Amino acid sequence: MWIFTWQTVQMELPKIRTEVLISHMKEVEDVKALLNTSSDPLIIRVTSNYISTLASKAGNDNLEDILVRATGRQTKKTGQKHGADSEDGLVEAKPCKGKYGGHISDDTPMSLKRHQEIPFCILGVATEDGQKIKWALIVSYRIFDNARYLGIRNHLGLQGEAWPDKLPEDKVSRDTLLDNLVKQHKKKTYVRSNPLPLSCLESLSKDEYSLWVNPEFKDTVDPIIKKLA
């Protein structure tokens, strides 16, 4: 599928590189085997820290890197706060552990406007301990624009014909509305956790996403993901 990114070019939706996801899980098993068989204190400490980190909040950075690489790209350098998660600026990654809860933290009209230049999003859910990937999905980032817009609009208390329930499809009208939304931003006013709901994916056709589901979890994934699979 070709994704229009509000730029002057079209880009083909990446296909998930399942080998990256599987490699992570094999690496974890190798580390656990080393931990269980080694008597070297240094190896035991390093491998134990690795397993503990995967289960911690810091482990989300590791999952984010895995998801970005599963699109065939490299993760941007540490310290670059704003923009896409991939080095080339084309992919936003949303890793979760346990169950899906993808969202934008501290979302603002400026963030929504800026993210119009990021064409793709990869979602992924791992087990609570971060050791296994349950599923991963690549989709156009535009799929979630309207849900984010409504979250921001409602948070700001905007009403009336100037603030419709759906973003315009054409670029000029959309840009105008988003520019007006930016003007409504209030200092220190954020949507602390603006959801990227899976319900936005329900009507997608097969060529509009790339999905991998771990066979081990195929019967327990979210019903929407199960339907897409």
Backbone hydrogen bonds, N-H to C=O, Kabsch-Sander energy under -0.5 kcal/mol:
donor,donor_aa,acceptor,acceptor_aa,energy
3,I,11,M,-3.4
4,F,2,W,-0.5
5,T,9,V,-0.8
11,M,3,I,-1.6
13,L,1,M,-2.7
17,R,70,A,-2.9
18,T,16,I,-1.2
20,V,17,R,-1.5
21,L,17,R,-0.9
22,I,18,T,-2.6
23,S,19,E,-2.1
24,H,20,V,-1.6
25,M,21,L,-1.5
26,K,22,I,-2.1
27,E,23,S,-2.5
28,V,24,H,-2.1
29,E,25,M,-1.8
30,D,26,K,-2.3
31,V,27,E,-2.4
32,K,28,V,-2.5
33,A,29,E,-2.2
34,L,30,D,-2.1
35,L,31,V,-2.5
36,N,32,K,-2.1
37,T,33,A,-1.1
38,S,34,L,-2.1
44,I,40,D,-2.5
45,R,41,P,-2.3
46,V,42,L,-2.7
47,T,43,I,-2.6
48,S,44,I,-2.0
49,N,45,R,-2.2
50,Y,46,V,-2.0
51,I,47,T,-2.2
52,S,48,S,-2.4
53,T,49,N,-2.6
54,L,50,Y,-1.9
55,A,51,I,-1.1
56,S,52,S,-0.8
56,S,53,T,-0.9
59,G,53,T,-0.6
59,G,56,S,-1.0
60,N,57,K,-1.7
61,D,58,A,-1.3
62,N,58,A,-0.7
63,L,59,G,-2.0
64,E,60,N,-2.6
65,D,61,D,-2.0
66,I,62,N,-2.0
67,L,63,L,-2.5
68,V,64,E,-2.4
69,R,65,D,-2.4
70,A,66,I,-1.6
71,T,68,V,-1.7
72,G,69,R,-1.6
73,R,68,V,-1.4
76,K,85,D,-2.7
80,Q,77,K,-1.6
81,K,79,G,-1.1
85,D,91,V,-2.0
86,S,91,V,-1.6
87,E,74,Q,-3.5
89,G,86,S,-1.6
92,E,120,F,-2.1
94,K,122,I,-2.7
96,C,124,G,-2.0
98,G,126,A,-2.9
99,K,97,K,-1.7
104,I,194,N,-2.4
105,S,103,H,-0.6
106,D,192,R,-1.5
107,D,104,I,-0.7
107,D,191,V,-2.5
112,L,108,T,-2.2
113,K,109,P,-2.4
114,R,110,M,-2.7
115,H,111,S,-2.6
116,Q,113,K,-1.1
117,E,114,R,-1.5
118,I,115,H,-2.0
120,F,90,L,-2.0
121,C,139,V,-2.8
122,I,92,E,-2.7
123,L,121,C,-0.5
123,L,137,L,-2.8
124,G,94,K,-1.8
125,V,135,W,-2.2
126,A,96,C,-2.8
127,T,132,K,-2.3
130,G,127,T,-2.2
134,K,125,V,-3.1
134,K,132,K,-0.6
135,W,125,V,-1.3
136,A,212,W,-2.3
137,L,123,L,-2.6
138,I,210,S,-2.8
139,V,121,C,-2.6
140,S,208,E,-0.6
141,Y,119,P,-2.4
142,R,119,P,-0.5
143,I,140,S,-1.4
144,F,141,Y,-1.5
145,D,142,R,-1.4
146,N,142,R,-0.5
148,R,144,F,-2.2
149,Y,145,D,-2.9
150,L,146,N,-2.5
151,G,147,A,-1.9
152,I,148,R,-2.4
153,R,149,Y,-3.2
154,N,150,L,-2.7
155,H,151,G,-1.6
156,L,152,I,-1.9
157,G,153,R,-0.6
157,G,154,N,-0.7
158,L,153,R,-2.2
163,W,160,G,-1.9
174,R,170,D,-2.3
175,D,171,K,-3.0
176,T,172,V,-2.1
177,L,173,S,-2.3
178,L,174,R,-2.8
179,D,175,D,-2.6
180,N,176,T,-2.1
181,L,177,L,-2.2
182,V,178,L,-2.2
183,K,179,D,-1.5
184,Q,180,N,-0.7
184,Q,181,L,-1.0
185,H,182,V,-1.5
189,T,186,K,-1.8
190,Y,188,K,-0.6
191,V,107,D,-2.4
192,R,190,Y,-1.0
194,N,104,I,-2.6
194,N,191,V,-0.6
196,L,102,G,-2.6
200,C,197,P,-1.6
201,L,198,L,-2.4
202,E,199,S,-1.0
204,L,201,L,-1.9
208,E,205,S,-2.2
209,Y,206,K,-0.9
210,S,138,I,-2.0
212,W,136,A,-2.7
214,N,134,K,-3.0
217,F,214,N,-2.4
218,K,215,P,-0.9
220,T,217,F,-1.6
221,V,217,F,-1.0
226,K,222,D,-2.5
227,K,223,P,-2.1
228,L,224,I,-2.0
229,A,225,I,-1.9
